[in-house]
Amino acid sequence: MNSDWPFDQAQNVAAITTKQVLNENYPILEVVHYSDDDSWAFSCGTTNESLDGRIVGMGRIVEKDPTLKQIADLPSGWGAWREKVGGEWTRYSNDEC
């Protein structure tokens, strides 16, 4: 693992995203760090359809948007959102995750 990797999951660990983020270059505006298994989800906030879901390595999603390192310390069971890439993250406790 890269010594400057800030997340609690390795770069090759699976994360959830959407086809809009992965294939259509939508910005990542919502992040969830799940408490049950410490997994992460990175989404654009435009869809909740299961057919839009994709699995990708943590390293690939951070390579796509390096500003995600700003929320690498997000605790399990928390989420964060922002209005635009480069915008300030708003963090929140998420009892549903």
N, C-alpha and C positions, 0 to 999 in steps of 0.2 A: 504494500500500500504506500502511496506517495506520502512523504512526511508532512507536506503542507495540506493534506486532505482534511477538511474540517468536519465532515459529517460523521455520525456514529455508525454508519453503514459503509462498507467498502465500495469502491468504485464499480466493482463487478456485481454488486447485489442488485436485484430487480427492484424497480420502482414503477409506479403507475403513472401514466400520462394519457393523453388523448391523441387521436389521429390528427386533430387540428393543430396541436403543438408539434407533433412529430413530422407530419407530412405537409402541412399547410402553413407552417411558420407563424402560427398564432402565438402571441406572447404568453408567458407563464405569469399569471396574475393571482393564483390561489395555490397554497401549499398546505398539506396536512401531514402531520407526523403522528401516526397511529400508535396508541398506547398498548394494544394487544400484542403486537409483534415488532414494534419499532420501525415498521416500514414507512415509506414516504409516498405521497401522491403530489404531482405537479400538474396543474391544469390551467386552462385559459379562462374557465368560468363561463363558457358558452354552451356547455352540454353536460348532461348527466346520463346520457344514453349509454347503456352497457356496450352496445355495438361500436361506440366511438373509443372505448378504452384500449390502451396499448401497454405492453410491458417493455421497459427499456432499462438498461443499466444506469445506475446512479452517475457514473462518470460521463456517460453520453448526454444526460440531461443537463449536467453542470457545464459540460463543454458547449452545449447549445446556448446556455445562459449563465455565464460566470457570476453574475450578480446574485445568484441564488446562494452563494457562500455567505451572504449577509445574514441569512436565517438558519445557518447550519446548527446553531445552538438552540433552535426551537425545541422545547421539551416535548417528550412523548405526550400525546393527548392534547396537543395544541395545534392551532392552525395560524395562517398568516395570509393577508391579502394586500394588494396594492392596486392603484389605478392604472399604472403604466410601468414599463421596464425602466428601471432607474429611480422609480418613485419610492417613497418611504413605505416600509412594511408596517402594517397594523397587525399586531399579534393578539390572539385571543385563546382562552381555554375552551376546548371543545369537548363537552361531555359525551358527545356522540361518537367520538373516535377513541 
